[in-house]
C-alpha cells in the first residue's frame, strides 16, 4: 500500500473511532438520566463522590491497559462526569440557576429607579468610600498625565509597595517580581485559576463560598469539588474529609479567610494541616485574603507558609473602600506571576495608570484601615446582638463584613424566594444563602450600612419571618 493510501485509511479509521466515541457519550448520558430517575425515587443526591472514586480507579486501570496518559484519562472522565451531572440536573429542573447576589442588587437598583427606598444589606460595598488622601492622589495623578498604558503586571513602584507592605506585615521576604497588579479582586481570582487549573482538572472549594470561585472554575472547564461546612460545627472544615477527596486530578484548593459569607477565620493548626497535605500532594492553594484587614482575631496568611505552592489574592476594594477603582493583586512565585500577567495583558492590558498611583497612596493609609475595621466590627456586633434577640442562630464572625444567620429550620424553606419577597414587600435587600452553596435556610447580611439602616432592615426581616 502506498503512503497516501495508508494515510487515507488511517484517517478514515480515526474518523470512525471518533464518531463511535460520540455515540458512546450519547449512550452514557442517557444512562445517567436513567440513573437519576432511580436516585430521585430513593431520595439520593445527584453527586456521589464515593461512586466517582470507584469510577476513577477503573479509568486509571484502563489507562494502564491501553497505554493512555492517566492525567489525560482523568481529565476526560471529569468532563464526562460534569456533562452527566448537567443532564441529570436538567431532567430534574435542578439546572435552573439560583438567584445570585448580583441578581438581587440589580433588582434593588431597578426599584430605586422607580422611586422606592431600598435598604441594601446584600452587597459587600463599604459606605465610607476611599480615604481623602486617595481621592487627592487620584486627581493629582490624572493632572500629572499618568493616563497611559503600563506594563501588564503593574508599575514597578506599586508592585514594590505591595511587596514591602506584605513583607513587613507577615515578617517574610516578598519581591516585586512576585506581585501582579490586576483589574480587581474578581479578575485576580479568575486569572489565578486560569493560570493554574487545566481543563478537566479538579479544584476543591470549601463552602459556603463566594460564588465567583465556582463560576470561574466552570468557565474554563474545570471540575468543582465542594466541601460543605456547617453552622453547628462553627463553619470549620473537616480536614480529613477534605484530604480524602484528593486524587491525581486535584490541582487547586481555594480558601477564603476571613470567609465570605460566614466571617470564619481558620485556626492556625487547621491552616497548617491543610497546607501540609497540599504540599505533600503538590497541590496549589489559592487563598483569597481580601478581608484580611478586617480580621478580628489572629490571622495566618498563606504567604507565611513558604514551602506551599500558593497564590495569594487581595484587592484595594474592601480595605480602602475603593470598590469602583477595580484594582487588586496576586502574589505568588515569579513564573506563576508571569502567567497571570499574560492573562491580564490579553484581557485588559493593564490597570489604568492613575489608579495604580492612587493605590500607592492607599497603602500609606493604615490608620484609615484600622478605623474602617473598627467601624465594621461594631456594626457586626450590633447585627449579631439583634439577631439573638430575634432568636436566629448565627456564628459570630471572626472578621469580614457579613453575618450569615439561619433564618428557618423548615426543610422546605427557600432563601431565594424569601429574599425576593423581602425586597418586594419590605424594600430590604439581602443575599440568599443558596448563592453560596447548599444553604437554603440562610441569608447573608452585609454590615456595610449605617447602624440606623441595619437596625431598620433587621426589624423588617423580623416582620417577614
N, C-alpha and C positions, 0 to 999 in steps of 0.2 A: 504494500500500500504506500502511495506517495505521501510525502509530508503534508500536503494540502488536504488530501482526503482524510488522513488521520486526524488532522486538526479539526476538520468539519465534523467528523464522527464524535470526537471528544466534546466539542461544543454542543452538539445535539444531545449527548448523554447528560451534560451539565444542565441543560435546559429542562430535560425530562425530570431529573432529580429535583431541581428547584420547584417545578410545578407539583411534584409529589410532596415536597415539604409543605407547600402552601395548602395542599389538600389535607394533609395530616393536621396542620394547625387548625383548619376549619373544623375537623373532626374533634380535636382536643377542646375547642371552645364549646361545641355542642355538648360534649360530655360534662364540661364544667357547669353548664346550665342545669343539666340533669342532677348533678351532684348537689347543686344549690337548692333545688326543689326538695330533695331529701333532707338537707340540712335545715331548711325552713320548717319542715314538718316535725323535726326533732328539736327546734329552737336552738340550733347551733350557730355560732358566728361564722361569717364568710372566711375570715383569715384564721388559719391554724398553723402556727409555727412548727409544731411537732411533726405534722404531716409533711410540711415543707422540708424539714430536716431529713426525713427518710427519703424524700424525692431527690434531695441534693446529693445524698450518699449514692443513690442509684445512678445519677448523672456522672458523678466522679468515676465510678466503676466503668460506666460506658465509655467515658473519655479515654480511660486507660486501655480499654479493649480495642477501640477504634483509632487510637493514636491521635486524639484531638486534645488541644491545649485545655487544661482544666479550667483556667480562668475564663477563657472564651466560652466554654461549655456552661459554666455557672452564670455568666452574664446573660447568655442566651436563655437559660432557664428562668432567670429573674424577669426578663422581658415577657416570656410566655406566662409566667405567674401573674404579672401585672395585667396582661390582657384578659386572663381568665377572671381575675377579680373584678375588672371593669364590666365584663359581660354579665357576671353574677349580680353586680350592683344595679345594672340597668334593668335586668329582668325582675328585680325586686323593688325598683324605684328608689334604691338607696344611692344611686348615682347622681341624684338631684343635689346640686351644690347647696350647702347650707349657707345661711346668711352670714356675711363677714362683718368685721369691724368697719371696713371701708363702706360697705353697703349701708350700714346704719348711719355713718357720718354723712353720706350723700343724701339719704332720706331726710335727715335732720336739717341739712342746708337748704333743701327744697322747701321744707316747712317754713324756715326763716324767711325765704324769699316771698312766701305768701303772707308774711307779716306776723307769724307766730314766734313767740319767745321760747326757745328750747334751752334746757339745762344740759350742757354737754358733759356727760360722765363716761363717754365711750372712748375718747381719743386721748392718747398719751402726749399731749402737747402742752408744755408749761405755759401758764398765763403771764409769767413775769417777763418773758422776752429776753433778748441778749443784754449784757451789761452795756452801760453808756460808752465805755472805752471801745467796745467792739463796734458800736454804731459809728463812732467818730473815725475809727481806723478804716472802716469800710468806705466812708466818704472820702477820706484822705487818700486811700489807695486809688480810687477812681480819678480823683483830681490830679494825682501824680502820673496818670497814664498807665497804671497797672491793669490794663484791659485786654491783654493778649493771650494767645495760647501759651501753655507751659509744657514742659516735658510731662508725659502721661503719669509718671509716678509722683509728680508734685514738685514745687520749687524746693531746692536744697535747704533753704533756711527753715521752712516749715517742717520738713522731714527731720532735720536736726533738732528742732524744738520739741517735736513729739518724742523722738528718741531720748532726748535729755530728760523730758518730763517723766516718762515711764521708768527710765533707769534710776532716777532719784527716788521715785515713789516706792519701787519694789526692791531696791538695792541690787540691781542687775546691770548688765552692760549691753545695751542695745545700740547698734549703729544706724545711721540714716539709710544705709543700703538695705536694711531690714524693714523699712517703712514705705508703704504706698499710700498716697492721698487719693481718696476715691469719692465719687459723686454720691455721698450719703451713706448711712449705715446699711440701708437695704441693698444697695448695689454692691457694697463691700461684701455682704453675705453672699450674694449671687456670684460675684467674681471669684470669691474664695472657694465656693462649692464647684464652680465650673473648672477651676484650676486643679482641683483635687480628685473629683469623682468622675469615673468613666461611665459610659452608657451601660446600663445593666448592673453597675456596681451598687453596693448597699450602703446606706447611711442610717445610723441609729439616731433617733430623735426622742428625747425624754419629754413626755407630755405631763401636764398641759404645756403647750409651747406656742410661741408666736407663729402664726400660720404661714408666714413667708418662707420659713425653712422648708416645709413640705412643698410649697408651690415652686420654689427654686429647684429642689431635687427632681421633682417630676418634670419640670420644664426641660431639663437636659437628659431625660430618660433614665434617671437613677431610680433605685428601689428604696422606698422608705420603710424602715423597721421601727415601729412605735413601741416605746417602753412607757407604760402607764404608771403614774404615781397617784396617791390619793390623799385626801384631807386627813383621814383617820391616822395615817402614818406620818403626818406633818410634811407631806409632799416630798418625802425622802426616797430617792430611787433605790431599788434593791440591786446593789452592785453585782451580786452573784447571779441573779436572774438576767441582768444585762449581759454579763460575760458569757452566759450560756447561749446567747443569740449570735455571738461572734462566729464567723466562718470565713472561708477563703475569699468570699466576695465582699466582705466588710472592708470598706476603705475609709470611712469617716464616722466620727461620733460628734454630734452637735450638742453643746451645752450652753446654758444661758443663766448666769447667776450674777447679781440678784435677778430672780426669774420674773419674766412677764408671762403669765398674769399673777402668779401666787405671791411674789415677793420673797420667795425662799432663797437663802444663801447656803450653799453646801458646806458642811463641816469639813475641816482640814483633812481628817482621817478618811472621809469618804472621797474627797477630791484626790487624795494620794492613791487610794485603792483604784479609782477609775484610771488615773494616769498610769499606774504600774502595769495593769493588764493591757492597756492600749499600747504602751511602749513595748511590752513583750510580744505583741502581735503586729507591731509595726503599723499601727493604725493612727491616722491623723485625728487630732481633736480640734474642732473649730469652736472656739469659745467666744460667744457674744457677750462682751463686757460693757455694753452701752450704758448700763445703770450702775457701774462700779462706784461712781462718786456719790451715789445715793444708798450706799450700804450702811446700815445702822449697827452692824456687828463686824468683827474681823473678817476681811475678805481676802481670799487667795486667788491671785491671777494665774492663768495658765503659763504666763511668762516666767513665773518663779520656778517652774519645773523644767530644768534645762535639757534633760535627756529625752523629753517627749517631743514627737513631731506635732507641731501645733501651728494654728493661725489664730491670732487674737484680733478681734474686730471691735471697733468702737466708733463713736461719732461725736460731733460737737452739738448735736440736736438737743440732747437731754441736759447734759451738764451745764451748758451755757445758754440754753433757751434759743438755740439757733436753728430751729426746725426748717425754716424756709431757705436757709443758706445752702442746704444739701451738700454737706461736706462730712466725710467720715474717713476712716483709715484702717489699714490692715498691717499687722506686724507678724513677720514670720522669717524663715531663712531667706537668704538673698535670692536663691533660684525660684522659690515659690513667689516671692515678691515680683520678680521679673515676669512670671506668668500672669499674675494678677494685673500688672501694669500694662501688659499687652492687651488684655481684655478691656481694660479702661480705654486704651488708645483706639481700639476697634469700635467701642460703643459710644464714647462721648469725648474723645481726645484728651481732655483734662478738666479738672475743676477750674472754674473761672479764676483768673489770676488775682483779682482784687479780693475775692472771698478767701483765698489762701493767706493773704496778708492780714485779713481780719482774724483768721484763726490763730495766727502767731500772737496777736494781741490777746485773744481769748485765753490762751494758755497761761497768761500772766494774771488772770483774774481769779486767783484761788480763793480770796475772801468772798467774792460773789457766789462762787460754787458752794462754799460752806453755808452761806446764808440761804441759798436756794434749797439745799439739802435739809436744813433745819426747818424751813417752812413746810416742805413736803412731809417730813416726818411728823410734824404737828398735825397736819391735815389727816394723815393716815390714822393717827391715834384717835382723832375725832371721829372718823368714819367707823373704826373698829368698836369704839365705845357705844356709838349709836346702834350699830348692828346687834351688839349684845343685848341692848335694851329691846330690840325688835325680835329677840330670841332666834337670830340667824347665826349659824355656825360659820366661822372663818378662821384661817390661820393668820395670826398677827404678823404682818410682813417683817422680814429682816432687812428689807430695802426695796428699791424701785418706787414706782408711782401708784401702785394698784393694790386693791383689796379684791379677793376672789371668793365671795361668800356663797354658801349653799343656800338657795332660797326656797327649796322644796325637797321633801323626802318622797314625794309621789313618783313612782317609777314611770308614770306616763307623762310627767311634766316635760314641756317643750320650751327651753330657754329662748329659742329663736322667736317663737310665737309670743312669749311673754315680753321680750324686748320690743317687738313691733307694736304690741298692744299698749305697752307703757309709753312709747313715743307718740302713738296716735291719741291716746286718751289723757295722758298726763304731761305731755311735752317734755319728757325726760328721756335722754338717750343713753343707753348702756350697751356694753358688748356682751352678746350671749356666750355662754360657756362652750357651746358646740363649735365656736370659731377656733378654739384652742385644743380640740380633741374630743374624746367621748365623754363630755361633761354636760349633759342636758339639764342638770339641776342647778347649774351655777351661772352667775353673771360676773362680769368684771366691772368694777367701779374705779374710774380714774380720779385720783386726788389732785387734779391739775386746775381746780377752780377755787375761788374764794370760799371761806368757811360758810358764809350765809347761803351760797348756792348749793354747796354739798349737803347742808342740813335740810334745805328745802327739797332737794332731789331725793334724799333718803326718806323724807316724810311722804312723798308721793309714791315711792316704791312700796312703802308700808301700806298705803291705801290700796294699791293694786293687789297686794298679797292678802 
